[in-house]
Amino acid sequence: MKILNLKTMLALILGCLTFTSCEKDNNPINGGDDQPLSTFVISATVDNANYLLTSDNLAEGELTTAGSGKETDLGSFWVYNSDKYLFRLVYNQGGAGVSSSYELNNVGNIADRSGTYEIRRFTTMGIHGSYLITTSTGALDSRNAETISGNNYIPRGFLVNDINMDNETIGTNTEERWAEDYFGNGEFVTLSGILEANGKIYTAPIPMGMSHYGVVVHEDKIRYPDLVKTESGGSGSGAYTAGELQWTQYPDEAYVAIYNDKSFSNPTILKTDKISYAAGRQQSQYYQMVWAADNGDVYVFSPSYAKTMSDNRQKTTLPAGVVRIKAGASAFDEGYYYNIEAQSGGCGFLRSWHISGDYFLLMMYDKPFSETDYAATKLAIFKGETGKLTYINGLPENITAFASAPYFENGKVFMPIMVTGQNPAIYVIDASNATASKGISVKANSITSVGKLSYQ
């Protein structure tokens, strides 16, 4: 073995320092632009703190938050922009939340980006180009509300935030985008999911019933007058006030709106009576159920959450199912429908994601909505072309929760799972055979997300 003497070593070091810092900006660890520096990132919580941990492997091993990782504020949602940025979104009921983002620096550490964002209340989100978009439906800031409605009831519209993820700027819509009488039946809607596919934006408008404005202005469109509230009640996202008609009167239909861009104007609206509305619901959040396969075909899932309504007129009779819009089409594929409940023993689902190809991941409930104490503690794979639902084997017992943001790569799902009495762990799921194996675990209370960041 050749051993360098001290003078030789010093000469090499000085030579490196004088040659553009050993090309520090040219990928210092992997040493080539064709092999960018990258790492897996795991967001984990301990008590009231959050930590961003890095690992070059998700298939095995153990991590700890003690003395490692980057400590951050807690986040309501964690969103990855491919492998460029990680956004920490904060949801505050009734107000703005201070959100931020992170990136991987040139020495492989997670670093804060300079921008922060105060985001208006949102109930769904998605990515369109370089924009992270959040939306909700709320009272329009209309100076003409009194003359529009004939009273002081303010109509409802879409409240949009769009974050330019590259420039770290945020915009909110200044033009009024009405959500009232969206389908011509007097009801207002909220949007569920923002999907960029085939050069368009696909979203599911979810009918919400009739606002105070709608009840007054569209009185002739009230289908069931006795459903109009005569007193205030409820709590949280289920709160209501006297004079409004809460929840839709049309539970046995579903819609998809196709927009040309993020201006959310002049949509093409598609309707089907094969499924109920396409949204997974949890408190005030409306989870995306509209996803594109790799070939551009758009699959529209319905968990049939309207089965949970108390009034039979607002309770859907349709089972959880899926329909399809062929790539570039402006109508539903009439020959395509699959009944998911028939394959799940009557169970619906809370979340869905596209994996790869025409494989989709469904977070399934363990009991039908007709029973009590149902919980989303199972996972299944749905294959679009065959319509087959397959429950995943190899998952642990006593699951208490799944992360809201799993990671997908090469037909695999990396899903963080919380289990009673154990440290949370990431399970590696093979979509092609619906099998899972335990991967890396973390000494923490929970894992909220997993993804990948690369040095840009």
Secondary structure by P-SEA (a helix, b strand, c coil): cccccaaaaaaaaaaaaaccccccccccccccccccbbbbbbbbbcccbbbbbbbcccccccccccccccccccccbbbbccccbbbbbbbbccbbbbbbbbbbcccbbbbbcccccccccccccccccccbbbbbbcccccccccccccccbbbbbbbbbbbcccccccccccccccccccccccbbbbbccccccccbbbbbbbbccccaaaaaaaccccccccccccccccccccccccccccccccccccbbbbbccccccccbbbbbccccccccccccbbbbccccccccbbbbbbccccccccccccccccccbbbbbcccccccccccccccccccccccccccccccccbbbbbccccccccccccccbbbbbbccccbbbbbccccccccccccbbbbcccccbbbbbbccccbbbbbbccccbbbbbcccccccccccccccccc
